[in-house]
Amino acid sequence: MGPAPQHWTTSDGPTRHLRLAGIGAGPANLSLAALLHGDPEQPNVFFDRKADFTWHDDQLITGATLQVSIFKDLVSLSDPTNRFSFLSYLHEHGRTYHFLNAQFAEAPRTEFRNYLAWAAQSNENIAFCESVERVDFDGVFHVTTDRRKVTADNIAVGVGTVPWVPDFVRPHQGDTQFHVSEHLSKSKGLGGKRVAVVGGGQSGAEAFLDLLALPESERPERVVWISRRRNYFPIDDSTFTNDFFMPDYSDYFFRLPENKRSELVAAHLLASDGISESTLRAIYQELYRLQFIDHDERRFGLLPNRTVTACDRAGGGTWELTLRHNDEPDQTQCLAVDAVVWATGFLPAPKTFLEPLLDRIETENGEFRVNEDFAASWDGPPDRNIFMQNAVRGQRGLPDVNLSLNAWRARRIADRLRGRPAADPAMSFIEWSAKNSKDTQWTV
Ligand SMILES: Cc1cc2nc3c(=O)[nH]c(=O)nc-3n(C[C@H](O)[C@H](O)[C@H](O)COP(=O)(O)OP(=O)(O)OC[C@H]3O[C@@H](n4cnc5c(N)ncnc54)[C@H](O)[C@@H]3O)c2cc1C
């Protein structure tokens, strides 16, 4: 690599060679950008196709909170003195004492979103409005965006997820059939209508609560909440379960055989995908109010343990949803509704820009296979890496797709780029593996 520039700017100047090009600037890559910032040995730029930073903005309903500790910001758990910490954000905006005195049990999601936006906007290595279209390799990576070409020794792919709806919904998507990721823009027109919310995770819960709690003039006539799960289950946020979201467990999980890893992801899903207790409580209290104080019990319906098997047009612009009961499969319910909010989850975003390299990268169950440093296994030189962020849940477990290990994963990647691993954070109290156990001498 040639001499590193002292100052890297993202303006469309002449193309310079980078140590790392990032594709996507959501929380995952923003964390890496924060850890590399100011290091003259690691010139980097992170491209994001969005015009400016957003973070699931159309789901920022009033009262939405962060589902993890505020310490799980971009950097604190791996580099607490980094200038892109949440505390630094509070300090720079003169609100540290206020944040403490507010005594939030869970941080407001909008405040965390504003923190992320600040971190993106105050890092000159983040380039918005620039979509990566293609990556080629001839000893270095050639990254082609819709505005320029750059070369880089390494790339970090952090393109996140895209909304998912069942196949039978796709032809109908529009103003009365939409994914929850469009909730705030599209739910405005649902006043007086019969609405179904499909999906028993946090997003479905928030959409249901939001629609129930709208002012009278905007409120739907009736809102029905459908979930495949047997009940509306909470996230398991208890102490030892949170040890699954520590680096130690992530490494243990990574070394397990593939079939065991899939089994564990399914078994522990509610550790990550359940509903916050505070949201469940707010919903229950709202239902109490509607039924017993306002005597308005027709407003809501709760239908867990049902799978939606079809969604068809009915007369007069309405829809017919067909539901199968999971314990009573011979029981089918048909529901006439005016609109459906599909809170049916997200899938890894397509990575079509990697097509020129696809036949060189190993895969495992539809994921790029990665090594312990989140670098894809491929036939390129070992010092030229394709790092994968938030794209290997099958290999790294549930924390891979949430914020918990962002700072740690980014530090693993930064360490590999710098060629010097930092000390690993504290180990879990739990000995996950029987190998090298401290207690082996007690075994009879
Ligand atoms: C409503 C909601 C709330 C959540 N709340 C929490 C929470 O409280 N706690 C938690 O731990 N997790 C939470 N998550 C899960 C997870 O933390 C987030 O989804 C997080 O945004 C993932 O970060 P990311 O950087 O991997 O992806 P994203 O945030 O999706 O960012 C990916 C970025 O890549 C860009 N991009 C894609 N393709 C290209 C391309 N070709 N060129 C350039 N740019 C591209 C996109 O524009 C996007 O900005 C939440 C998820 C949702 C949907």
The ligand as a Gaussian input file, in Angstrom:
#p B3LYP/6-31G(d) Opt

LIG

0 1
 C      -37.865000      -1.177000      13.865000
 C      -36.603000      -1.862000      14.289000
 C      -36.111000      -1.630000      15.547000
 C      -34.952000      -2.273000      15.962000
 N      -34.538000      -2.041000      17.227000
 C      -33.491000      -2.727000      17.697000
 C      -33.096000      -2.598000      19.058000
 O      -33.715000      -1.878000      19.836000
 N      -32.015000      -3.287000      19.487000
 C      -31.321000      -4.124000      18.658000
 O      -30.347000      -4.727000      19.097000
 N      -31.671000      -4.279000      17.360000
 C      -32.741000      -3.615000      16.868000
 N      -33.116000      -3.795000      15.561000
 C      -32.332000      -4.724000      14.713000
 C      -31.022000      -4.119000      14.138000
 O      -30.257000      -3.518000      15.126000
 C      -31.255000      -3.115000      13.072000
 O      -31.986000      -3.693000      12.032000
 C      -29.985000      -2.449000      12.499000
 O      -30.399000      -1.351000      11.742000
 C      -29.107000      -3.341000      11.654000
 O      -27.990000      -2.578000      11.239000
 P      -27.222000      -2.773000       9.859000
 O      -26.172000      -1.744000       9.785000
 O      -26.790000      -4.190000       9.748000
 O      -28.321000      -2.597000       8.717000
 P      -29.208000      -1.358000       8.275000
 O      -29.548000      -0.487000       9.402000
 O      -30.325000      -1.945000       7.473000
 O      -28.263000      -0.518000       7.302000
 C      -27.858000      -1.008000       6.054000
 C      -27.562000       0.168000       5.153000
 O      -27.011000      -0.312000       3.929000
 C      -27.446000       0.548000       2.881000
 N      -27.280000      -0.155000       1.595000
 C      -27.874000      -1.300000       1.199000
 N      -27.429000      -1.642000      -0.032000
 C      -26.529000      -0.696000      -0.395000
 C      -25.729000      -0.503000      -1.563000
 N      -25.728000      -1.355000      -2.591000
 N      -24.934000       0.603000      -1.618000
 C      -24.907000       1.480000      -0.576000
 N      -25.651000       1.326000       0.538000
 C      -26.444000       0.256000       0.628000
 C      -28.880000       0.863000       3.260000
 O      -29.288000       2.075000       2.654000
 C      -28.802000       0.975000       4.779000
 O      -28.624000       2.294000       5.220000
 C      -34.261000      -3.164000      15.099000
 C      -34.772000      -3.401000      13.834000
 C      -35.949000      -2.777000      13.428000
 C      -36.504000      -3.093000      12.071000

